[in-house]
Structure formats: C-alpha cells, structure tokens
C-alpha cells in the first residue's frame, strides 16, 4: 500500500432511494454523465482511467460518488480550488437538471492509502473519505460543506 495526499469530494443524490427503480437508474446515469463531463472540462485531454497516473479517481457510491483529486486542474492555483469548482459545477448541474435534483457535497483532504481492490483495480481508502462523507451528511440539498482546516480555505 502506498500513501498519497488527495482531496475527496463526496456527493449524494438526496432522496435517491425514494424513487422507483427506473427513475433511480436514469438519475444515476445522468449524474455519472455529469461527473464525466465536468471532470473532462476540468482536466482537458485526460482519459479517465482507474490508474495511479490519472489526476483524479471517480468512485460511484450507488446514490452518488466520491471523486478523489490528486492533481490541480490546469489553470487552478491549488488542488482545493479544483475541488470547489468541481463541487460547484455539479451542484449547478443538479439545480438545472429537469426535474431539479437534490445534490449535496462534502469536501475533505488528507492522506489516502492506494490499494488494489479484489478485482485487481486501483482504489483508495482512508479516513479522509469517511470524513468527507460525514461532512456531506451534514449538508442539505444544494449545499457544499468544506472541512476548512483540512482543505485550507
């Protein structure tokens, strides 16, 4: 296991499980497409891969996702700024989605352990992910909460 500093941006689709299965599937697909588009805009020319060399990692969570940023997006002064831009862009997507989607976001930073999961894929684990989820849990739909001490804002 190697250790690496990253910023975790954790997202949750509010009331996701209260929808019927076809609506959940469509909403989940729409959200993951939005994540793909926003990360592509932040990191132009980067092909998303589940590899240590990719500047970010997207981990779907069923009713949202954790996006781990390892490198600052081009033109951004700090990694934390890239995380806030990512969170804001996806909150805007949720607000503009028809019908509007409740999306909440929590951001934390820290030391993450890189691991190989049971399928042989690159993955991460660590306290910053758990803390980002707890921070997100305190948010309401349309809100982004940031651990100011860890993220340094």
PLY file of the C-alpha trace (Angstrom):
ply
format ascii 1.0
element vertex 153
property float x
property float y
property float z
element edge 152
property int vertex1
property int vertex2
end_header
0.00 0.00 0.00
1.27 3.43 -0.91
0.16 6.66 0.69
-0.84 9.78 -1.22
-2.40 13.16 -0.38
-5.66 13.92 -2.15
-8.84 15.94 -1.89
-12.09 13.97 -1.59
-15.30 15.45 -2.99
-18.23 13.29 -1.83
-21.65 13.65 -3.50
-25.08 12.32 -2.56
-28.26 12.43 -4.63
-30.81 13.44 -1.98
-33.84 11.09 -1.66
-32.42 8.86 -4.40
-33.75 5.63 -2.87
-37.29 7.02 -2.62
-37.69 6.91 -6.41
-38.89 3.96 -8.47
-36.12 1.75 -9.90
-36.30 3.10 -13.49
-36.10 6.69 -12.21
-33.15 5.80 -9.95
-31.31 4.20 -12.88
-31.90 7.23 -15.12
-30.93 9.68 -12.39
-27.78 7.69 -11.55
-26.77 7.56 -15.21
-27.45 11.29 -15.67
-25.35 12.09 -12.60
-22.41 9.91 -13.68
-22.55 11.50 -17.16
-22.42 14.95 -15.50
-19.41 13.84 -13.40
-17.71 12.64 -16.59
-18.41 15.93 -18.40
-17.30 18.14 -15.50
-14.07 16.20 -14.89
-13.35 16.26 -18.64
-13.78 20.05 -18.62
-11.52 20.41 -15.57
-8.84 18.10 -16.96
-8.93 18.56 -20.76
-7.20 15.86 -22.75
-7.13 13.40 -19.83
-8.66 10.00 -20.47
-10.26 8.85 -17.22
-8.65 5.63 -16.05
-8.58 3.70 -12.81
-4.83 4.11 -12.56
-2.47 5.88 -10.25
-1.32 8.06 -13.13
-4.75 9.66 -13.66
-5.10 13.07 -11.90
-8.44 12.00 -10.40
-10.45 8.91 -9.48
-14.25 8.56 -9.57
-15.77 6.01 -7.20
-19.54 5.55 -7.71
-21.34 5.00 -4.41
-24.80 3.90 -5.55
-26.56 7.17 -4.70
-23.71 9.49 -5.63
-19.94 9.30 -5.91
-16.65 10.11 -4.30
-14.26 11.96 -6.59
-10.64 11.98 -5.43
-8.44 14.66 -6.93
-4.70 14.07 -6.92
-3.55 16.93 -9.14
-4.58 20.56 -9.60
-6.68 21.19 -12.71
-4.94 23.31 -15.36
-5.28 27.00 -14.57
-6.22 26.45 -10.94
-3.93 27.79 -8.20
-4.49 24.91 -5.75
-5.92 21.40 -5.63
-8.55 22.55 -3.13
-9.76 25.18 -5.62
-10.23 22.44 -8.23
-12.35 20.50 -5.72
-14.58 23.50 -5.00
-15.00 24.18 -8.74
-15.95 20.52 -9.27
-18.47 20.63 -6.42
-19.99 23.89 -7.64
-20.31 22.68 -11.23
-22.16 19.54 -10.15
-24.42 21.48 -7.77
-25.26 23.76 -10.72
-25.98 20.66 -12.86
-28.36 19.37 -10.16
-30.17 22.71 -9.97
-30.54 22.93 -13.76
-31.46 19.25 -14.25
-35.09 18.72 -15.26
-36.62 17.93 -12.89
-34.24 19.57 -10.40
-32.16 17.12 -8.37
-31.24 17.43 -4.71
-27.47 17.07 -4.53
-25.27 17.65 -1.51
-21.50 17.73 -1.32
-18.77 17.35 1.31
-15.08 18.12 0.76
-12.13 16.94 2.83
-8.41 16.44 2.23
-5.73 14.21 3.65
-3.55 11.15 3.37
-5.14 8.30 1.40
-3.90 4.75 1.02
-3.78 3.39 -2.51
-4.81 -0.25 -2.71
-5.63 -2.91 -5.26
-9.25 -3.98 -4.86
-10.42 -7.62 -5.12
-10.94 -7.17 -8.89
-7.35 -6.04 -9.38
-8.32 -2.39 -9.93
-6.66 0.69 -8.47
-8.62 2.01 -5.47
-8.18 4.13 -2.36
-9.19 4.02 1.28
-8.63 6.16 4.33
-10.07 8.48 6.93
-10.42 11.48 4.55
-13.04 9.56 2.55
-15.06 8.69 5.66
-14.78 12.26 6.92
-15.85 13.71 3.54
-18.95 11.52 3.71
-19.72 12.69 7.24
-19.27 16.32 6.17
-21.59 15.69 3.22
-24.15 14.07 5.53
-24.43 17.40 7.40
-25.27 19.25 4.17
-28.73 19.75 2.75
-29.68 19.52 -0.93
-27.91 22.22 -2.94
-25.25 22.74 -0.27
-21.48 22.17 -0.29
-19.67 21.87 3.06
-15.88 22.01 3.28
-13.60 20.95 6.14
-11.82 24.29 6.25
-8.89 23.10 8.41
-8.06 20.12 6.21
-8.77 21.80 2.89
-7.16 25.10 3.89
-9.81 27.54 2.73
0 1
1 2
2 3
3 4
4 5
5 6
6 7
7 8
8 9
9 10
10 11
11 12
12 13
13 14
14 15
15 16
16 17
17 18
18 19
19 20
20 21
21 22
22 23
23 24
24 25
25 26
26 27
27 28
28 29
29 30
30 31
31 32
32 33
33 34
34 35
35 36
36 37
37 38
38 39
39 40
40 41
41 42
42 43
43 44
44 45
45 46
46 47
47 48
48 49
49 50
50 51
51 52
52 53
53 54
54 55
55 56
56 57
57 58
58 59
59 60
60 61
61 62
62 63
63 64
64 65
65 66
66 67
67 68
68 69
69 70
70 71
71 72
72 73
73 74
74 75
75 76
76 77
77 78
78 79
79 80
80 81
81 82
82 83
83 84
84 85
85 86
86 87
87 88
88 89
89 90
90 91
91 92
92 93
93 94
94 95
95 96
96 97
97 98
98 99
99 100
100 101
101 102
102 103
103 104
104 105
105 106
106 107
107 108
108 109
109 110
110 111
111 112
112 113
113 114
114 115
115 116
116 117
117 118
118 119
119 120
120 121
121 122
122 123
123 124
124 125
125 126
126 127
127 128
128 129
129 130
130 131
131 132
132 133
133 134
134 135
135 136
136 137
137 138
138 139
139 140
140 141
141 142
142 143
143 144
144 145
145 146
146 147
147 148
148 149
149 150
150 151
151 152
